Amino acid sequence: MLTATITVDPAFVVGPVRRRTFGSFVEHLGRCVYTGIHDPEHESADEDGFRGDVIDLTHELGVSTVRYPGGNFVSGYRWEDGIGPVENRPRRLDLAWHATEPNLVGVDEFMRWCRKTGVEPMMAVNLGTRGVQEAIDLLEYCNVPGGTYWSDLRRSHGAEEPYGIRMWCLGNEMDGPWQTGHKTAYEYGRLAAEAGRAMRQVDPSIELVACGSSGRGMPTFGDWERTVLTEAYDQVEYISAHAYYWPRDGDLASFLAAGVEMDVFVEDVVATADAVRAAGNHSKRIAISFDEWNVWYMGTGTGNDDAPQEKAKVTDPWPVAPRQLEDVYTVADAVVVGGLLISLLRHTDRVHAASQAQLVNVIAPMMTEPGGASWKQTIFHPFALTSQHAAGQVLRAAVDAPTVATPRFGDVPVVDATVTHDPATGDVVLFVVNRSLEEAVSIDVPVRAFGDVDVVEALTYANDDYLWQATETDSTSVLPEPNATAAVTDARLGIEVPAVSWSMVRLGRA
């Protein structure tokens, strides 16, 4: 068995655990909205047509924010189509996903769903086919109390009080040639600055997210962020980052080390943003909104493996809510998701928000059948447990471990980990992944600095068949299980973790 040591101390704080790290994403894509969150014919549907079982799973998942309504969809979206009497709403072609949008769910319905689930909305505006006027109209509709055309229209639709949406995305993936209304970095930077300035005139309290690169492998990566922030630095709080991971050419070793790539991505964006800060003599620091991330089994065929250009489009006729991007996840995928959450937490000083894409059916932690069952995918478990138990502060975790060879990243540590500490309660939580395909690891963590603590709970998610998948008929055969090897002896935590595994150990005051 391999051995590793993780050294942590409550004095070495990276930053706070941010609830917005545990965000999700609902786009009008495939069955995410229709027969996903919204299915009026389902036995659990409420008066607004929202599935109660999905609301319950969203609570259990621990989602904090939800980005809406896209994604690529937003770059051709007329938000006015989704307000007012449903029977009067137009049906539109969705160019992004080659589908028909019936507009049965729009801004008001989504905001009612947010209230039911307790999530914070993160609204995107269309800067692809539209611009400044439409952005401020939507903001007026959502955030102005009343006394104006758009705010009074909202009130006439039954929402007397303003929605008070704080986070706003200035478009989506505008660097991508696949994007409706694709722009150069300068064109987009100027538009983002103009839209942001006008939106702040309506509501100075909002937080704005500028589009960063849609992937680290984009040919314009780095220069895009530099140009956009040079134009829009004073108007935004965040620059976005998007990344998807899958075992390219069956390379599971590199796939399990996906966090290495996420770390580099974050560090490169931070370096670029800080260079613009220095060059422009700005005082504030730009944070990252990692508002699209997940495992997604895609292949672009473009030579740019990081650009999400393969959109699994369907052919004519233009269907409503077709089955698109309904990946079925393995235990190994869940280990990667757990590792990516470790990476996001590790960078909590600069990653202030994140959105796993997407919530239901579309590359998602939960699945539904129209009018039928709902179930948890494998990737549900590490997200839910991390969201539930990460609290207080993220600590620097120094990992001393053997390495494993990967074709893409070279030799990487066999384990990756982060630790959170809540000074108010004394709780300490270790999150750790074993990247080895074959070998278990014995981990030693000195914990004397935290006082007299003992194991409260230790869970490991693994399976001898790490390609096992949850399905509608069997989603519970493989679940996080108690790890009986976890124990504190002489102020040292010890635990053994199997190959291809994600584990969580909670320590509390003895």
N, C-alpha and C positions, 0 to 999 in steps of 0.2 A: 504494500500500500504506500502511495506517495504521502508526503507530509508537507504542511504549509503552516506559516505563522502569519497572523494578522495583528498588527499593533495599532491600538487606538488610545486616545486620551481625551477626556472631556474638554481640555484646554485648547485643543486644535479643531476649531470650528470652521467649516466651509461656509455655512450660511443656514438660514432657517429651512425647515421642510415647508414647501409651498403647496398649499392645497391645489393651486392651479396646475401643478405638475400632473395631476390625475384627471386631465380633461379627455373628452372624446369628441366625436365628429359625426354629425348627421347631415348627409348630402342627399339631394334629390337624384339619386343614382341607384339603379337596380331596384332592389326591394328593401332599401334602408328605411324609406319613409312609408311607402304603400305596401301593406302586409308585413311591415317591420314594426315601426312604432305605431302606425295607424292602420287599423283593420276593423272597420265598424261591424262586420259580420261575425267577429270573433266572440266567443261566449264571455270573455273577460273584458270586452270593450266597454268603456264608460260613455257618458253622454256626449263626449266630443269625438268618439270613435277611436280613442287610444287604448291599446292593449294593456290591460292591467298586469298581465304576466311579465311584459317587457318593462313596465314601470317598476315592478318589484325587483327584477333582475338588475335594472339600472341602479336602484338603491343598493343592492347587494354588491355590485361591482365597485361602488364607491366613487362614481364619477362626480367631478367637481364642476367642470365647465363643459359646454358643448358648442362647438363651432358649427355655424349654419349660415346659408343653405348650400355652401360649396366652398372649396372645390371648383373643379372645372365648370360645373353647372352654373355658378354665379356669373360667369363672364358673358352669358347671354340672357340673364334673367331679368325680367321686368317685375320688380317687387309688387307693383300695383295690381298685377294679375292675381295675387294671392290674398286680396282683402275684399271685404264686402260679402254680399250673399253668394253662397257657393254656387247656386244654380246660374248665376250671371257671370261666372268666371270663365275666361277663354281657355281653350286648349291650345298649347303651343308646341312647336318642334323644339326639342332639346338637341342642339347641334353637338354638344360635348359628348353625349352618350348615345346618340342616334336613337332617341326615344320620344314619346309624346308625354308632355307634362300636363296633367289634368288640372293642376292648381287647386286640388281639394284641401291641401294643407299649405298655409302661408304664414305670414308673420304672426298674426293673432293666434292662430292655432298653435304654432310652435311655442309662443310665450305661455300659453295655457299649459302646454306639456311641460315646460320648464318649471312652472309653479308646482305641478303635480310631482315631479321628480326631485325638486329641490336643487336643480343645477343652475349655474350661472350661464346666461347666454353669451355667446361670442359671435357677433353678427358680422357678416362680410358684405361689402358693397361691390357693385358691378363697375369695374373700371376697364372692362374689355370693350363692350359695345356701348357703354354709357359713360357718365362722367360726374362732374362736380354737382350739377343741379340735382340729379337723381339721388346722389349720396346725401345731400343735405335735406332733401325732401323726406327720405326714409328716416333720417335722424330726427327731424321735426315730428314725424308721425309717431316715433317710438318714445321720445324723451321730453318733448315740450308738454307741460301740463294741460294747456288749453288756450283758447282764444285766437287760434290761427287756423288756416284752412286744413292743414294735414292733421294737426292735433285734435281739432274738433271732429274730423272724419273718424279718427280712431275712437273717440268717445262715442260717436254714433254707432260704431260697430260693437259697443258693449264694454270697452276698456276705458273706464272713467279716469283711472289713475295712469300716469305715464309709466312706461316699462323701465326706464332708468338703466338702459343697457350701457355698461361701462367699456367693454372691450369691442373694438371695431377693426376688422381686417380691410385694408385698402387694396381690394382685388385679390387675385389668386394666381400664382405661378405665371406671372406675366413675362417671364424670361423664356417660356416654352413655346416652340413653334406650333405645338398642338393647340395652344390656347386661343380661343376666339378673342380677337383683338390684341394678339401678341404685339409687344412693343420692344423697342430697344431700351437699354438701361436708362439712357438720358430721357427718352420720351416718358417712360414710366415714372422716373424720379420726379420730373417736373409735374406730372399729373397727380402723383401721390402728395406732393407738397401743396399743390393748389387745393386738392380735395381736403387734405388735413387742415389747412388753414381755415377754409370755409366751414368745416364741421366744428372746429373749435369756436367759431363765432356763434354757432347755435348752442353748443354745450361745451364749455371749457373744461369740464370735469372728465371727459372721455379719455381713454387710453387707445392709442393707434398702433397698428401693426403694419409695417411696410413689407412688401413681398421681397424676400430674399431669393436665393437660387432654389429651384425645384429639385435639386440634387447636387451633391458634391462633384459628380462626374460631368456636369454641364460644361461645355467649352468656355462659357462666360463666367464660370464660378470665380468668386473673388473680385474680379473687375466689376461684376454686376453689383455686388454689395457696396463696393467703394463708390461707384457712380451714383447709385440710388441714395445712399446716405449722404453723399456730398450735397445732393439737391434737397433732401427732405429731413435732414438730421433734427432740426429744431421742431418739426411737426410730429415726430413719432417717438414712442417709448420702446418699441420692439422692432426687430427684424426677424422675419420668419425663416425657419429651416424645415425642409422636407426630406425624408429618407425612408426607403423601404429596403428590406433585406430578405434574401432567399438563398438556398444552397445552389449557387451557380455551378452548372455542370456536375451536380451531385457532390460538390465539395463541402461535406458536412463539417470538417475541421475548421475551415474558415468561417462557415456560417455560425458555428457556436461562438466564435470570437467576434461577432458583429459589433459588439460594444467598442472594440478597438477603433473601428471605422467611425462610429458615432462620436467617440472622444475626439478624434482628429478633426472631424467636421465642426464640432462646437468650438474647438480651440482655434481653428482657422477663421471662423466667422468673428469670434471675439477679437482676434488680432486685427482683422480688417476694420471692424467697427472702432476699435481703439485708435487705429491709425488715422481714421477720418476725424475722430474726436481731437486728436493732437493737432492735425493739420488745420482744423477749423477753429481751434481754441475754444472748444465747447466745454462746458462744465459738467453736464450730466453724462452718464454712461448708458449706452444702448444695451438693453437686455435681449435675449433670444426667446421667441415664441416658437417652440418646436411643434408646430401645429399640424403636422402630418408625420406619423411614424408607425411602423408596424412590420410584421412579416407579410410579404405579398409575393405569391408565386407568379412572377411575370417574366417575360423575356421581350426585349424591345426589338431585337433584330436590326438595331440602328448603329451598333458599334459603341453606343453610349449606354452602358448597363445601368446607370443611375437615373436616367430620364424616364419618367412614367409615361412613355408614349404609346405603349401597348394597352389600349383601353377596352379590350374585349368587346368591341362594338358588335351589335347585331345588324342584320340586313333588313331591307324593307319587308313588310310595312313597318312603320314606326310604332312600336308597341308601347304600352303603358306598363311601367315597373317590370321589365323583363328580368330574368335571373342573370345577373352579371357579377363577376368577381366573387363568387361564393366559395372561397377557399375553405377547405376542411383541414384543420390544423392537427399537428402531431405533438407528442410529448416534447420532442426536440424543439419544435417551434415555441412551445411554452417556456422552455429553458432560455431560449434566445430573448423572448419578450421580458422575462425576469432580468436578464442581463442588461437589456436596454434601459429598463427602469433604474437599475443600479447606475448606469452611465448618466442618466438624466439627474438623478439625485446627487451624484458626485459633482455635477456642475451647477448646483443650485445657486451658486453665487451669481451666475450669469444667465442660466436658463430659468426664467421666471414663470413660464407657462408651457404646457405641452398638450397635444391632443392626439390620442391614439385613433387612427383611422381604420375602420369606422365603428359605430356602435353595434349595429345589428345587421346580419345577413351579408353585408358587403365587407369582405376581409375583416371579419368582426369576431368579438369574443362570445357573442350569443347568436343563435339561429332561431328562426321561426318557420313554420309552415302556414300558408294562408288558411285561416280558420281553424288551425290545428295546434300542434305542440310547439313548445319553445324549449331550448336546452342550452347548456353551457358548453362552449368549446374549451379545448385544453388551455388556451391562452387566457381564459377568464381568471384562472386561479391565482397566478402570480400577481396579476394586476390588482385583483380584489384584496388580497392579503397585504400587499405593499401599501395600497391606499388606506386600508383600515388601521395598520399598525405603525407606519412611519410617522413620527411626531417629534416636535421639538426642534432639534438641530441636527444637521448632517455633519458628521465628523470625518476628518481625514483618516483614511484607512490605508496603512502601509502594508502591502502584501509581499511576503517573501515566500515564493513558491517555485517548484520546478516549472519548466516550460513545456509546451507542446508545439510541434511544428505545424504550420498552416501554409498552404500554397500562396495565399494572398498577402498575409501579414507577417510571414516569417515566424520566428519563435515568440510565443505569447505565454504569459503566466497561465498555469492550468486552472487556477481559480481567480475569480474576480469577486469583489465584495464592496459593500458600503455599510456604514453603521449609523444609526440615528440614536439620539439621546435626548430625553425629555427631562430637563433639570427640575421641573416642578414635581414630577412623580418619581424620578430616579430610573425610569424605564430605559432599557437599552435594547435595541433590536439590530441583529445582524442579518443582512441579506447576502447570500453567497451562491454563486454558480460554479459547478465543476464542468469545465469545457472538454475534459478527456472523453474520448469515445470508448475507452476500455477500462480505465483504472479509477478505483476509489481513492479518495484523499482524506487523510486525517488532519484536521485543522486545530491549531492551538491559538487561543486568543487570551492574552493576559488582561484581566479585568479588575485588578486591585484598585486602579484609579477611580472606579465607580463605587467603591465602598463594598458593603456586604450584600452581594447580589446572588441570585440563584436562578436556575432555569424555570420559567413560567410555562413556556410552550416551545416545542421544536417540531417543525413540520418539514417534510421533504417531498418534492414532487419529482418522481422518476418512475421508470418502468424498464424491465429487461428488454422489452420491445419498444425502443424510443420512437418508433414510427407509428405507434398506436394512435388512433384517431377517435375522438368522441363523435357519436352519431345520434340521430333521433332515437334509435332503439337502444343505444348503449352509450350514455354519457357519464356514467358513474363507476365503471369498473376500475378506472385509474383516477384517484383523487389524491390531494396532499395527505400524507400519512404521518403520524407521530414518529419522530426519530429518537429511539430510545438510547442512542449513543451519546446524546447531548448531556453534559454534566459539568458543574463547576467544582473543581477540586483545587485546594490551595490557591484560591484566587485566580484560577486559570480555567477558561471555558474550553472544553474539548468536544469535538463532534466529528463523526465520520460521514462523508457524503459520497454517494455512489456516482459512477460515471454518468454523464449527461443528466445532470440534476440541478434543480433550484431548491434552495432551502432558506428557511427563516427561523431564527432562534430569538425568542423574547426572554430577556432577563429583567427581574424585578427585585426590589429590596427584600432581603430574606427576613 
